Amino acid sequence: EVYDWKAFDYNTPEIGTLFLQIRDKLIAGETSRLYYESKVGELLSIVAGNFHKQRQEIASKHQSLSKQEKKALESVRLAIEQNILNPPELSQLCKIAAMGQTKLRESFKKMYGVPIGTYIRQSKMKYASLLLKKKELSISSIAKHLGYQNASKFSSAFKNYFNQSPEIYRKNNYNMRKD
């Protein structure tokens, strides 16, 4: 049963943000041991929560999928993740999974809990959150990089996912100060 578990991707936006916060405090010369101990505790809490959530998802969603289907769906997910700026079309994903459109859509939703299109949008937003840590990138350049027609459409999509604008997200999570 353990061999059927997929490897968990610990490179999540929450963990990335946590390490950026630690980096910023190190650069600023923070020496409080309590601060660093609390950040390690926060990291362990995030990892444990993600692990627990993954185990629950595996138990509930994978029961009706065969090992071969799970492997094919993981290949589809990887193809999307590796080409997030220009994700493969549904017909290409069907070839990767060796499934018809209906079967792929139903199986993907069963395994990952969201439709393929939603998964792609969520992945783009997670990627956008990581791009926001780069001070030299403007919101409009990030929007253009992600394929949005303009910054306002990107900001709207970002706000729908993270419940805050990219500007506020950047300020709150990456300690962006104007000097």
C-alpha positions as CSV (number, residue, x, y, z in Angstrom):
1,E,0.0,0.0,0.0
2,V,2.9,2.4,0.8
3,Y,4.3,1.8,-2.7
4,D,1.1,3.2,-4.2
5,W,1.5,6.5,-2.5
6,K,2.7,9.3,-4.8
7,A,5.5,11.4,-3.6
8,F,4.3,14.6,-2.0
9,D,5.5,17.9,-3.5
10,Y,6.7,19.9,-0.5
11,N,7.5,22.9,-2.7
12,T,4.2,24.7,-1.9
13,P,3.6,28.4,-1.9
14,E,3.1,28.3,1.9
15,I,6.5,26.7,2.5
16,G,8.2,29.0,-0.1
17,T,6.7,32.0,1.7
18,L,8.0,30.7,5.0
19,F,11.5,30.3,3.8
20,L,11.4,33.7,2.2
21,Q,10.3,35.2,5.6
22,I,13.2,33.4,7.3
23,R,15.7,34.6,4.6
24,D,14.5,38.2,5.1
25,K,15.0,38.0,8.9
26,L,18.5,36.6,8.4
27,I,19.4,39.4,6.0
28,A,17.9,41.9,8.5
29,G,20.1,40.4,11.2
30,E,17.4,38.9,13.3
31,T,19.0,37.0,16.2
32,S,15.9,35.9,18.2
33,R,16.1,32.2,18.7
34,L,12.4,32.2,19.6
35,Y,11.5,33.6,16.1
36,Y,13.4,30.8,14.3
37,E,12.1,28.1,16.6
38,S,8.5,29.3,15.9
39,K,9.2,29.2,12.1
40,V,10.5,25.7,12.4
41,G,7.3,24.8,14.3
42,E,5.3,26.5,11.6
43,L,7.1,24.5,8.9
44,L,6.5,21.2,10.7
45,S,2.9,22.1,11.1
46,I,2.5,22.9,7.4
47,V,4.2,19.6,6.4
48,A,2.2,17.5,8.8
49,G,-1.1,19.2,7.7
50,N,-0.2,18.6,4.0
51,F,0.7,15.0,4.8
52,H,-2.5,14.3,6.7
53,K,-4.5,16.0,3.9
54,Q,-2.8,13.9,1.3
55,R,-3.5,10.6,3.2
56,Q,-7.1,11.5,3.4
57,E,-7.3,12.4,-0.3
58,I,-5.6,9.1,-1.3
59,A,-7.9,7.1,0.9
60,S,-11.1,8.7,-0.4
61,K,-10.4,9.4,-4.0
62,H,-8.2,6.6,-5.3
63,Q,-10.3,3.7,-4.3
64,S,-12.1,3.4,-7.6
65,L,-9.1,4.0,-9.8
66,S,-6.7,1.3,-11.0
67,K,-2.9,1.6,-10.6
68,Q,-2.6,2.1,-14.3
69,E,-5.2,4.9,-14.3
70,K,-3.5,6.6,-11.3
71,K,-0.1,6.4,-13.1
72,A,-1.6,7.9,-16.3
73,L,-3.3,10.7,-14.4
74,E,0.0,11.5,-12.6
75,S,1.6,11.8,-16.1
76,V,-1.1,14.2,-17.1
77,R,-0.6,16.3,-14.0
78,L,3.1,16.4,-14.6
79,A,2.6,17.4,-18.2
80,I,0.5,20.3,-17.0
81,E,2.9,21.3,-14.2
82,Q,5.9,21.2,-16.5
83,N,4.2,23.4,-19.2
84,I,2.1,25.7,-16.9
85,L,2.6,28.7,-19.2
86,N,1.4,26.8,-22.2
87,P,-0.4,23.7,-20.9
88,P,-1.2,20.8,-23.3
89,E,-4.6,20.8,-25.0
90,L,-7.2,18.3,-23.8
91,S,-6.5,16.1,-26.9
92,Q,-2.8,15.9,-26.0
93,L,-3.7,15.1,-22.4
94,C,-5.9,12.3,-23.7
95,K,-3.0,10.8,-25.6
96,I,-0.7,11.1,-22.6
97,A,-3.3,9.3,-20.4
98,A,-4.5,6.9,-23.2
99,M,-8.1,7.8,-22.3
100,G,-11.0,9.4,-24.0
101,Q,-12.0,12.9,-23.0
102,T,-14.9,11.9,-20.8
103,K,-12.9,9.2,-19.0
104,L,-10.0,11.6,-18.5
105,R,-12.2,14.4,-17.2
106,E,-14.0,12.2,-14.7
107,S,-10.9,10.3,-13.5
108,F,-8.8,13.5,-13.1
109,K,-11.6,15.1,-11.0
110,K,-11.9,12.0,-9.0
111,M,-8.1,11.8,-8.3
112,Y,-7.4,15.5,-7.8
113,G,-10.7,16.9,-6.7
114,V,-11.1,19.5,-9.4
115,P,-11.7,19.6,-13.1
116,I,-8.6,19.8,-15.4
117,G,-9.2,23.5,-16.3
118,T,-9.6,24.5,-12.6
119,Y,-6.3,22.6,-11.8
120,I,-4.5,24.5,-14.5
121,R,-5.8,27.9,-13.2
122,Q,-4.8,27.0,-9.7
123,S,-1.4,25.9,-10.8
124,K,-0.9,29.2,-12.7
125,M,-1.9,31.1,-9.6
126,K,0.5,29.2,-7.4
127,Y,3.2,30.0,-10.0
128,A,2.2,33.6,-10.0
129,S,2.5,33.7,-6.2
130,L,6.1,32.6,-6.6
131,L,6.8,35.2,-9.3
132,L,5.6,37.9,-7.0
133,K,8.6,37.4,-4.8
134,K,10.8,38.8,-7.5
135,K,10.9,42.5,-6.8
136,E,12.0,43.4,-10.3
137,L,8.9,41.9,-11.9
138,S,5.9,44.3,-12.2
139,I,2.4,42.9,-11.8
140,S,1.7,43.7,-15.5
141,S,4.8,41.8,-16.6
142,I,3.8,38.8,-14.5
143,A,0.3,39.0,-16.1
144,K,1.8,39.1,-19.6
145,H,4.2,36.2,-18.7
146,L,1.2,34.1,-17.6
147,G,-0.8,34.9,-20.8
148,Y,-3.3,37.3,-19.4
149,Q,-4.5,40.1,-21.8
150,N,-3.9,42.7,-19.1
151,A,-3.0,43.2,-15.5
152,S,-6.5,43.8,-14.3
153,K,-7.7,40.4,-15.6
154,F,-4.7,38.8,-13.9
155,S,-5.4,40.7,-10.7
156,S,-9.1,39.6,-10.8
157,A,-8.1,35.9,-11.2
158,F,-5.5,36.2,-8.5
159,K,-7.9,37.8,-6.1
160,N,-10.5,35.0,-6.8
161,Y,-7.9,32.4,-5.8
162,F,-6.0,34.1,-3.0
163,N,-8.7,36.4,-1.7
164,Q,-6.4,39.4,-2.1
165,S,-4.8,41.4,-4.9
166,P,-1.3,40.6,-6.1
167,E,-0.1,43.9,-4.7
168,I,-1.3,43.1,-1.2
169,Y,-0.2,39.5,-1.5
170,R,3.3,40.6,-2.4
171,K,3.4,43.2,0.4
172,N,2.1,40.7,3.0
173,N,4.1,37.7,2.0
174,Y,7.4,39.0,0.7
175,N,7.9,42.0,3.0
176,M,8.1,44.5,0.1
177,R,9.0,47.9,1.3
178,K,9.6,51.1,-0.6
179,D,12.8,52.7,0.5
